[in-house]
Amino acid sequence: MLLKILIVGALAIGLMAAIRDGRVLRDAGLLSTCGPAVVNGKQDATLESCSKGRLDGFPDLTNKSCVLVSARPNRQYWRCEAPLVSSQKPTG
């Protein structure tokens, strides 16, 4: 009986850690994601391509000095004054 409780507790802690990290939710398409866009075969560091998340919709990058350039049903393109740091999480 104690072994079952320990196993369930360990699984619960593992699940909470995975959800808190956010990668699982982003990989499942539940949270929005942004990354540098590719233009004419080259990566443009000041142009961000963002996909829509099922839970949070599109991110709002205006607080990072970015301007919305193009909006499509499943993707938005933002032009930023300076390249965004890859460790920054999108807000939305």
Secondary structure as GFF3:
##gff-version 3
##sequence-region A 1 92
A	DSSP	alpha_helix	2	21	.	.	.	ID=ss1
A	DSSP	alpha_helix	23	27	.	.	.	ID=ss2
A	DSSP	beta_strand	33	39	.	.	.	ID=ss3
A	DSSP	beta_strand	42	51	.	.	.	ID=ss4
A	DSSP	three_ten_helix	62	64	.	.	.	ID=ss5
A	DSSP	beta_strand	66	71	.	.	.	ID=ss6
A	DSSP	beta_strand	75	80	.	.	.	ID=ss7
###
